[in-house]
Amino acid sequence: MQRCYVRNYYRYLDLIHSSLSPFPANTPPFLHLAGPYFKAYFHQPTRFELATMVAILEIGAFITSILAGRVGDIFGRRATILMGATLFTIGGLFQAFTNGFRMMVLGRVLAGNGVGFLR
């Protein structure tokens, strides 16, 4: 049985590209397009707060992806996808109607949980 090294090559190439890119792959597009307005709305957030807003989605996705297989076994594939889409939509609504840092982080975590179910 022959191994497919091309697939691994592209994975490593993507990893190198995303680590060297000036904007991480999971950075929300609104953060680049509306930078001054975004920063003014959140009262000039620190680098830590900006990093938290970006990275917390992946943490939520990681936590839920651990559980997604078991949830899929119990409830089925369609119900799991529906749960993921619902969580992602609710998280998006929290982000769209945010009134501060904490609500934005909550929306990002919920959206990340949805992404974890959808992976």
Short mmCIF file of the C-alpha atoms (twelve columns), coordinates in Angstrom:
data_MODEL
# 
_entry.id   MODEL 
# 
loop_
_atom_site.group_PDB 
_atom_site.id 
_atom_site.type_symbol 
_atom_site.label_atom_id 
_atom_site.label_alt_id 
_atom_site.label_comp_id 
_atom_site.label_asym_id 
_atom_site.label_seq_id 
_atom_site.Cartn_x 
_atom_site.Cartn_y 
_atom_site.Cartn_z 
_atom_site.pdbx_PDB_model_num 
ATOM 1   C CA . MET A 1   0.000   0.000  0.000  1 
ATOM 2   C CA . GLN A 2   1.498   3.290  -1.112 1 
ATOM 3   C CA . ARG A 3   1.237   6.394  1.054  1 
ATOM 4   C CA . CYS A 4   0.067   9.672  -0.374 1 
ATOM 5   C CA . TYR A 5   2.828   12.174 0.347  1 
ATOM 6   C CA . VAL A 6   1.298   14.888 -1.811 1 
ATOM 7   C CA . ARG A 7   -1.580  15.376 0.624  1 
ATOM 8   C CA . ASN A 8   0.838   15.801 3.545  1 
ATOM 9   C CA . TYR A 9   2.923   18.197 1.471  1 
ATOM 10  C CA . TYR A 10  -0.071  20.487 0.980  1 
ATOM 11  C CA . ARG A 11  -0.910  20.330 4.678  1 
ATOM 12  C CA . TYR A 12  2.589   21.436 5.601  1 
ATOM 13  C CA . LEU A 13  2.558   24.110 2.931  1 
ATOM 14  C CA . ASP A 14  -0.744  25.446 4.300  1 
ATOM 15  C CA . LEU A 15  0.633   25.383 7.845  1 
ATOM 16  C CA . ILE A 16  3.716   27.337 6.802  1 
ATOM 17  C CA . HIS A 17  1.632   29.840 4.822  1 
ATOM 18  C CA . SER A 18  -0.798  30.470 7.662  1 
ATOM 19  C CA . SER A 19  1.993   30.895 10.203 1 
ATOM 20  C CA . LEU A 20  3.898   33.371 8.011  1 
ATOM 21  C CA . SER A 21  0.876   35.294 6.797  1 
ATOM 22  C CA . PRO A 22  0.469   38.792 8.266  1 
ATOM 23  C CA . PHE A 23  -3.188  38.015 8.959  1 
ATOM 24  C CA . PRO A 24  -4.044  34.630 10.479 1 
ATOM 25  C CA . ALA A 25  -6.495  32.512 8.497  1 
ATOM 26  C CA . ASN A 26  -9.090  32.622 11.263 1 
ATOM 27  C CA . THR A 27  -9.011  36.411 11.674 1 
ATOM 28  C CA . PRO A 28  -12.482 37.771 11.005 1 
ATOM 29  C CA . PRO A 29  -12.599 39.858 7.820  1 
ATOM 30  C CA . PHE A 30  -14.351 42.724 9.612  1 
ATOM 31  C CA . LEU A 31  -11.257 43.230 11.748 1 
ATOM 32  C CA . HIS A 32  -9.240  44.190 8.655  1 
ATOM 33  C CA . LEU A 33  -11.879 46.153 6.769  1 
ATOM 34  C CA . ALA A 34  -13.301 48.230 9.605  1 
ATOM 35  C CA . GLY A 35  -10.191 48.497 11.782 1 
ATOM 36  C CA . PRO A 36  -10.537 52.112 13.004 1 
ATOM 37  C CA . TYR A 37  -14.304 51.828 13.516 1 
ATOM 38  C CA . PHE A 38  -13.951 48.483 15.243 1 
ATOM 39  C CA . LYS A 39  -11.281 49.803 17.597 1 
ATOM 40  C CA . ALA A 40  -13.302 52.925 18.364 1 
ATOM 41  C CA . TYR A 41  -16.437 50.865 19.098 1 
ATOM 42  C CA . PHE A 42  -14.547 48.640 21.536 1 
ATOM 43  C CA . HIS A 43  -12.745 51.611 23.143 1 
ATOM 44  C CA . GLN A 44  -9.275  50.907 21.733 1 
ATOM 45  C CA . PRO A 45  -8.902  47.255 22.783 1 
ATOM 46  C CA . THR A 46  -5.517  45.954 23.829 1 
ATOM 47  C CA . ARG A 47  -3.597  43.423 21.773 1 
ATOM 48  C CA . PHE A 48  -4.657  40.764 24.269 1 
ATOM 49  C CA . GLU A 49  -8.336  41.578 23.768 1 
ATOM 50  C CA . LEU A 50  -7.965  41.530 19.981 1 
ATOM 51  C CA . ALA A 51  -6.124  38.212 20.125 1 
ATOM 52  C CA . THR A 52  -8.805  36.799 22.409 1 
ATOM 53  C CA . MET A 53  -11.571 37.860 20.024 1 
ATOM 54  C CA . VAL A 54  -9.787  36.112 17.165 1 
ATOM 55  C CA . ALA A 55  -8.544  32.931 18.851 1 
ATOM 56  C CA . ILE A 56  -11.516 32.109 21.060 1 
ATOM 57  C CA . LEU A 57  -13.476 30.797 18.068 1 
ATOM 58  C CA . GLU A 58  -10.886 28.068 17.535 1 
ATOM 59  C CA . ILE A 59  -10.957 27.128 21.214 1 
ATOM 60  C CA . GLY A 60  -14.731 26.741 21.061 1 
ATOM 61  C CA . ALA A 61  -14.385 24.648 17.900 1 
ATOM 62  C CA . PHE A 62  -11.746 22.461 19.530 1 
ATOM 63  C CA . ILE A 63  -13.880 21.749 22.585 1 
ATOM 64  C CA . THR A 64  -16.960 20.881 20.566 1 
ATOM 65  C CA . SER A 65  -15.101 18.841 17.965 1 
ATOM 66  C CA . ILE A 66  -14.030 16.473 20.731 1 
ATOM 67  C CA . LEU A 67  -17.696 15.846 21.524 1 
ATOM 68  C CA . ALA A 68  -19.048 15.944 17.966 1 
ATOM 69  C CA . GLY A 69  -18.387 12.308 17.148 1 
ATOM 70  C CA . ARG A 70  -20.202 11.030 20.197 1 
ATOM 71  C CA . VAL A 71  -23.091 13.470 19.675 1 
ATOM 72  C CA . GLY A 72  -23.305 12.308 16.057 1 
ATOM 73  C CA . ASP A 73  -23.493 8.674  17.211 1 
ATOM 74  C CA . ILE A 74  -26.296 9.467  19.641 1 
ATOM 75  C CA . PHE A 75  -28.422 11.937 17.652 1 
ATOM 76  C CA . GLY A 76  -27.394 11.247 14.060 1 
ATOM 77  C CA . ARG A 77  -25.566 13.208 11.403 1 
ATOM 78  C CA . ARG A 78  -28.417 15.493 10.391 1 
ATOM 79  C CA . ALA A 79  -29.259 16.521 13.941 1 
ATOM 80  C CA . THR A 80  -25.588 17.202 14.654 1 
ATOM 81  C CA . ILE A 81  -25.289 19.403 11.569 1 
ATOM 82  C CA . LEU A 82  -28.483 21.219 12.551 1 
ATOM 83  C CA . MET A 83  -27.115 21.810 16.070 1 
ATOM 84  C CA . GLY A 84  -23.868 23.128 14.608 1 
ATOM 85  C CA . ALA A 85  -25.636 25.450 12.187 1 
ATOM 86  C CA . THR A 86  -27.955 26.710 14.931 1 
ATOM 87  C CA . LEU A 87  -25.078 27.402 17.332 1 
ATOM 88  C CA . PHE A 88  -23.127 29.128 14.575 1 
ATOM 89  C CA . THR A 89  -26.123 31.316 13.696 1 
ATOM 90  C CA . ILE A 90  -26.763 32.254 17.330 1 
ATOM 91  C CA . GLY A 91  -23.080 33.084 17.744 1 
ATOM 92  C CA . GLY A 92  -23.218 35.237 14.626 1 
ATOM 93  C CA . LEU A 93  -26.214 37.113 16.014 1 
ATOM 94  C CA . PHE A 94  -24.375 37.743 19.273 1 
ATOM 95  C CA . GLN A 95  -21.431 39.104 17.289 1 
ATOM 96  C CA . ALA A 96  -23.641 41.252 15.062 1 
ATOM 97  C CA . PHE A 97  -25.511 42.831 17.961 1 
ATOM 98  C CA . THR A 98  -22.652 42.980 20.441 1 
ATOM 99  C CA . ASN A 99  -22.510 45.761 22.986 1 
ATOM 100 C CA . GLY A 100 -19.037 45.054 24.336 1 
ATOM 101 C CA . PHE A 101 -16.057 42.790 24.614 1 
ATOM 102 C CA . ARG A 102 -17.702 40.069 26.705 1 
ATOM 103 C CA . MET A 103 -20.681 39.705 24.403 1 
ATOM 104 C CA . MET A 104 -18.353 39.519 21.396 1 
ATOM 105 C CA . VAL A 105 -16.309 36.770 23.049 1 
ATOM 106 C CA . LEU A 106 -19.498 34.883 23.941 1 
ATOM 107 C CA . GLY A 107 -20.652 35.121 20.323 1 
ATOM 108 C CA . ARG A 108 -17.273 33.908 19.085 1 
ATOM 109 C CA . VAL A 109 -17.357 30.932 21.476 1 
ATOM 110 C CA . LEU A 110 -20.875 29.982 20.374 1 
ATOM 111 C CA . ALA A 111 -19.911 30.299 16.718 1 
ATOM 112 C CA . GLY A 112 -16.819 28.198 17.423 1 
ATOM 113 C CA . ASN A 113 -18.973 25.543 19.071 1 
ATOM 114 C CA . GLY A 114 -21.063 25.479 15.927 1 
ATOM 115 C CA . VAL A 115 -17.965 25.109 13.772 1 
ATOM 116 C CA . GLY A 116 -16.849 22.194 15.947 1 
ATOM 117 C CA . PHE A 117 -20.068 20.353 15.209 1 
ATOM 118 C CA . LEU A 118 -19.788 21.117 11.496 1 
ATOM 119 C CA . ARG A 119 -16.236 19.783 11.048 1 
# 
